């Protein structure tokens, strides 16, 4: 089967892949990854089936044809606009969209409907970086490129668990450090993450202590005479005010000791080639934009920007967050980095689009948009390729707000999502592997996403759906595209208009691409002002985009320490290694679902002690806006007073496991980005009557007070807990397992509060259920492996393998299904480094995403062996 060269649909690294419907491998020629992939990218072929897909439009829960659905969407939006004005409607779109999809959605809303009420889930991801770039540089320009990581002497990571969230960049740093052991890596994060294990120094900063820390660095830069006076004099304004603010701020507010700050400053100031990478730990904060500018201030003061091996570097979370920024997908931007509130820019875009009306001011940003849904201001809402009922802060209130909108449309690839469940109309979109277009990664590299499978009957590309609606609203001529290539050419030509206003984003050199040349487009770093010219770094010699051509340093005042007496724990949230966003895609892969199969709360041992909690028990977290129930994971990697909860679990798979239900809708005042890492919670013990684990051939419903389902190779598994002991364990087991037929074998001990139930259909084991008074101790991977086999009741109810069958334990290496027990055994038998583990077990030798965890296991095992 012919391999197609395309791009991974997950994170902002934007790795190239070679794909068929059966297999995906890294593209050795793509500059982002040179053949590497992480665990998520490696498992892409497991996520492309039609299981769970939306394959026809739906109106009010009933299947419908495309014409009826599109007519209804167009007429309802048109009527709302006619009766209540253009600002009565809104689009909420996604960094998952391809640039061409994004471009036409933005064109429709801003140039034809005449409102700027289009915002995107990228608001949750990097809006503070955009705002910080615009304040400092005059445009949303990323100065550097990935190769800077290989050229740097010091890499500082701020609020960025690269090992799990941008794994291939992490692998590039690992390789760079191996080649150049003098390369120093500093990790700044309240948590000790997998990324910290690579770092020479881990700085467990206080949450939001970043601004105080980088103010301290700026003050030291000046004190030590490390200011690049020539660069500042020629290219930078605001130095004195920024330095004054830095001197006025208290380094102790960073939460670090003087010795830690000294060590950091020695490294950061002492090396010329410094890259500072930052992501959501910086952005998702009430002071995210200030944190971005505190970092950029230090690079501007030293002139360490835009040259090989140096510069501030915001890495985006989503595959096309950058593309969305470029097309003006945020409510406060116009296409091609033009400004919505600049009349000349608006007129130029209006002329290029031949648009009847243009939005003249910023629209509603994400949090405001859903609050307008709640208040009744929004009469028609179109959510495209995203799941705000889970991902927005105050997620339960957002779900209620969406329910309050008189007419909600959701375009998605999946039939069931928490947001789709609230829609009046569902429109089935084409998925990754079926659709065609471009994406831009964190280093400004535009890559093609090419189809390698036919679109399933009943689905359409997002750009096509948007154009179909636009045509029915009366704008057929302006949206009469026949291909993504045609959209791309228009967009590239518009960037040439933007360049005439001195904007950075110029890909007009691609505006003449033929359809064939577009199909063949190689990864291309912008700017591309002329055919054949591409890329490069910005700002080594100034050339900023403020009208005077100078950058701005900003005076940064770090925030006061935030506390809430009744909710004393700071709630941090983020990704796990093997899942993506709300799991609609990665949740389809058994391999990915086995690494971490339930929502958890990571907490420091002393905080666990203070709340009477033990490992693997359940904790209830409450905040003013919501609650959740999570498995307790006690670790010194957590900072005292802070807890961490992953962001991926939804109502459909773990109803009590939504991190964002507990986060207040507080935003950064400059960027409008929600402070998703700034929640406050109280912790209590969740009163559990029984704990359980179940594995079944059937899809289970997560209906118990605590329940989290996950895909396995043979069906599904569930972690469950109930508050009251059931009267009949067999009946309880059948309900949890979703198995009504077959023969049940039951073992129960009322005194100890335990029960075990196995259900066979003939000789085939259909399901096993375990319940106990405390956390259920069974060998999960072993139990799961028995489902669908002819294992007898005795083996199933034993819950662990016999003496002759080793229990591999929880999966660490997803690619080769190597568990923690297997790894520990190999280490005890002399495999004392990653290479020897790889040789014996293959673990860590494919995508490499598990290597930090294996290394941590090796270190811990060797330490305990030495202590024995
Ligand atoms: Fe995809 Fe992983 Fe590459 Fe990100 S690092 S683009 S998730 S393969």
Boltz pocket constraint, residues with backbone or C-beta under 6 A from the ligand:
constraints:
  - pocket:
      binder: B
      contacts: [[A, 8], [A, 9], [A, 10], [A, 11], [A, 12], [A, 13], [A, 14], [A, 15], [A, 33], [A, 36], [A, 37], [A, 38], [A, 39], [A, 40], [A, 41], [A, 42], [A, 165], [A, 166], [A, 167], [A, 168], [A, 169]]
      max_distance: 6.0
